[in-house]
């Protein structure tokens, strides 16, 4: 892990989506924590790398045929939320 995830929470729609489509949230959390930001453009990936040094929020996006799942770790690293774009 490149940074602490803090308390892990998920929105009910994200939990339903992942369950319905066989997406392992633990695997997404491992990818996020390891610095695999998923399907972000270069500018957003750089922002995450800067956030590791500067203490800003960290964002990952993982695409599946059925839709996207986002993970957001707060700047203070107190929590990470698993959510759908429509939850934001």
C-alpha positions in Angstrom: 0.0 0.0 0.0 1.3 3.4 -1.0 -1.0 5.2 1.5 -3.5 4.4 4.2 -7.1 3.9 3.2 -8.6 4.7 6.6 -12.1 3.5 7.2 -13.6 1.9 4.1 -17.2 2.8 3.3 -19.3 2.2 0.3 -22.6 3.6 -1.0 -25.5 1.2 -1.2 -25.8 1.6 -5.0 -22.1 0.8 -5.4 -22.5 -2.3 -3.2 -25.4 -3.5 -5.2 -23.6 -2.8 -8.5 -20.5 -4.7 -7.5 -22.5 -7.6 -6.1 -24.7 -7.9 -9.1 -21.8 -7.9 -11.5 -19.3 -10.0 -9.5 -16.9 -7.2 -8.9 -14.6 -7.8 -5.9 -14.4 -4.5 -3.9 -11.4 -5.8 -2.0 -9.5 -6.1 -5.3 -10.4 -2.5 -6.3 -9.2 -1.3 -2.9 -5.9 -3.2 -3.3 -5.4 -1.6 -6.8 -6.3 1.9 -5.5 -4.0 1.5 -2.5 -1.1 0.2 -4.7 -1.4 3.3 -7.0 -3.2 1.7 -9.9 -5.5 4.6 -10.5 -7.5 2.7 -13.2 -9.0 4.5 -16.1 -7.8 8.1 -15.5 -6.1 10.4 -17.9 -2.5 11.4 -17.5 -3.4 14.7 -15.8 -5.5 12.9 -13.1 -2.9 10.3 -12.6 -0.3 13.0 -12.0 -2.7 14.7 -9.6 -2.8 11.5 -7.6 0.9 11.2 -7.6 1.2 14.8 -6.4 -1.5 14.0 -3.7 0.7 11.3 -2.3 3.3 13.9 -1.5 1.0 16.9 -0.8 -1.7 15.2 1.2 -4.6 15.9 -1.2 -7.6 13.7 -2.0 -6.8 10.5 -4.1 -9.2 9.4 -6.8 -9.4 6.2 -8.9 -11.9 5.1 -11.6 -12.3 1.5 -12.7 -14.4 0.8 -15.9 -16.4 -2.4 -16.5 -18.7 -3.3 -19.3 -21.6 -2.5 -17.0 -20.3 0.9 -15.8 -17.7 2.6 -13.6 -16.8 2.3 -10.0 -15.0 5.2 -8.3 -12.8 5.1 -5.1 -12.0 8.3 -3.3 -9.6 8.6 -0.3 -9.9 11.7 1.7 -7.0 14.1 2.0 -6.4 13.3 5.6 -6.5 9.6 4.8 -9.3 9.0 7.3 -11.5 7.2 4.9 -12.0 5.7 1.4 -15.4 5.6 -0.2 -16.4 3.2 -3.0 -19.1 4.8 -5.1 -20.7 5.1 -8.5 -20.4 8.3 -10.5 -24.1 8.8 -10.1 -23.5 8.9 -6.3 -21.2 11.8 -6.4 
